[in-house]
Amino acid sequence: MSELVRRPDDDSNTHCTPQQYEEMYRRSVEEPDAFWAEQAQRIDWIKMPTKIADWSFDPVDIKWFADGELNICHNAVDRHVEAGRGGDVALIFEPDDPAGDVRRITYAELQRETARMANALKKLGVAKGDRVTIYMPMVPEGAMAMLACARIGAVHSVIFGGFSPEAIAGRIEDCASDWVVTADEGLRGGKPIPLKANVDAALDKVSAKGVLVLRHTGGEVAMHEGRDHWYHEFAADLSEECPCEPMKAEDPLFILYTSGSTGKPKGVLHTTGGYAVWTETTFRYVFDYRPGEIYWCTADIGWVTGHSYIVYGPLLNGATALMFEGVPNWPDASRFWQVCDKHRVNIFYTAPTAIRALMREGKGPVEKHNLSTLRLLGSVGEPINPEAWRWYHDTVGGGRIPIVDTWWQTETGGVMITTLPHAHDMKPGSAGKPFFGIRPQLVDSEGEVLEGASEGNLCITHSWPGQARTVYGDHERFVQTYFSTYRGKYFTGDGCRRDADGYYWITGRVDDVINVSGHRMGTAEVESALVLHGKVSEAAVVGYPHDIKGQGIYCYVTLNSGIEPSAELEDELRKWVRKEIGPIATPDHLHFTPALPKTRSGKIMRRILRKIAENDYGALGDTSTLADPGVAEDLIEGRRNR
Ligand code: 6R9
C-alpha cells in the first residue's frame, strides 16, 4: 500500500483547487481548442491565432496556433516593462563563490541587456532562422543570449557546459551553426571550466564565422583574430533598443540535443507559439506561482529544465527566478540551504540525485538555515525514491509544504504528469496526475491498451502545445523514434504503472537510455566513444542501480588482440570517454572481458549484461541461445571480484 500525503488545507490564493482541476482537465480533453485558446490569452500575440490544435500522429505533422504571430522574448521581457513592472526583479544571480557579488537584474535591465546582445548578434551577421550555439556558464548572460536569439528570430542551440569539444563540434555541425556565444571560463565548486578553450578545440574540427566571448572569470584565453570578439568590447557602443521580430507560431525557437537509444544525439526542435503557451501555463499551475515570490530551479540552462523552468516559464509569468552558478556540495553540503535562506526562496525545484546526495549528510546542514519562506518543493529528472521523498518533505520542507514530482522530457517541452500543489494529495514516489490536455495511455509490448490499474509502456495519445515538432534535419528519425513503436501514438520510452486512484508511477526507461544523475545518456553513445579508442575491440554499456546517481554507467570492454587489461588502461579509457563526450559520461565500472555474451546470430545479450552489472546472477534467465554459455560465467566471476 502506498502512503497518501495530504495536500495543504485550503489556500484561497491558489490557481487550482481540486474542483478546478477536475473541471479544467475535463474541458482540456473534451474541448481542447476552446481550452487552449483560453490559456493562450495570457500571451501577447501580434496576430491572434484562429487555428488552435492542428496535428496528426500518423502521418506525423504537429502544429498549434498555426496562424498566430508573436515574439516570445517580447512576452518574457518587454511586456512586463510595458505593463509598468520594469522595476521588478527578473533574475537573481548567486555566484559560485558564496562571498561573490549577487546581481539583481530587473525586467527593465533585462530588456536593455537582451536588446544589446540581440544587436551584437545582428552585428556579427546573425539573421532570422540562423542557428546560434550557446555554451555558457550559469550566469544571466546565458539567459540573455537565449532571449536575444528569440528576439531576432534566430534559433538557439544551448550546449551544457559539461560537454566536451567533440560533443560541441558534433552539435555545431549537425545544425550548421555559424555562431557561438560563450565565456572565458565557467566556475563550479571553485574550479574553472575552460569554456572558451573547449570552443576553440571544437572549432579546430568545424568552422564558425563568429564567436562572442563574455568575460566572466577573467581567465586567460586565446582570441582568434577576425573570428572571436570580447562581448564587452564588441557591444560597448551598441544600442539598448532592438525591435522584436514578429514570428509565426510554428517558426523554430530552439534546438536541444538529447540522447536516444541509438546513434548520435538528436536535435529536438521546439517552435514558438505552442512552447510559449505550454511553458507559461505549466509554470503557472505546477508551481502555483504568486507575484513577488522567489523561485529557484537548480538545473543548468544547458538542459531542457533550464530552458523551460529557469528562462521561459518563469519570465513569461513575470516571476523572479534565481540563477545559481555553483554546486550543491561546495564549499559544504549546506550550500543549497544557505542560498534558500539568503534569498528567502519560496519555491525550490531540484533533482532526486541532489536530494539523495544531501540526504547522506544528515539534518545538520539543513537545520543550520532558516527555510521558513519555502512554500513548495519540486523534483524532476528521474523517479524519486520514497525515502528521498520523505527526507525532502520532512527535513527540507519541515513536513508542512507540498512536493510536485514533475515527469516530463526534452521532447515534451514542459511538465506532463504531476500533482498540483493544492489540487491533489501526494503519494511519495508517484508523479501523480496528467496535466491539462495530457492523455497518457499504458500499452503492453504488443501494443494492447491497458485499462485501469496496470503497468506498461507510457504513451501519449493526443498532442499538446509544447510537444517537439521534429528532429532537426531528420523528420524521419523523429517519426521512427517516437511514433513507430506504437503507430499513431507518441511513445515516451518510459515504463509506468497506474494505480487504482489514477496516479502514475514512472518506473524508468525501457529502452537503451540510462539516467545518470538525472541526465540522459544513450548507452550507444558511450559504446561508440569506447570503440573509437585504438585498443578497444568491442564495448557494451548498461546502466546499474547507483545510490546517489540513480543509475551508474557499467562498461564491458573487449580489447584488441595482444593488448592486456591494466589499471592504467582503465584510467586511460575513463579519460577517453570524458574527452569524447564529457564528464557526465565517465564510466563507473570498466569490466575487461575476453568476450561478450552473444547469440548465435551475433547479437549482444544486453539483458544478461544488465543482470550481471546489477549483481543479480540468480535471474539470468534463458542463456541457452548464447553461442558460448561459458562467457556469462566468466563475467559473473569477474563481477564478483570487483
Ligand atoms: C525533464 C527531463 C527525460 C527522462 C524521462 C524519464 C526521466 C524525468 C521524471 C523522470 C520519473 C520524474 N524523468 N522526470 N522519471 N519521474 N519526475 O528530465 O528531461 O532530460 O529529456 O529526461 O527523465 O525517464 O523519460 P530529459
Residues whose N, C-alpha, C, O or C-beta is under 5 A from the ligand:
A	BS01	6R9	S379 V380 G381 E382 P383 I384 D405 T406 W407 W408 Q409 T410 A431 T492 D494 I506 G508 R509 G518 R520
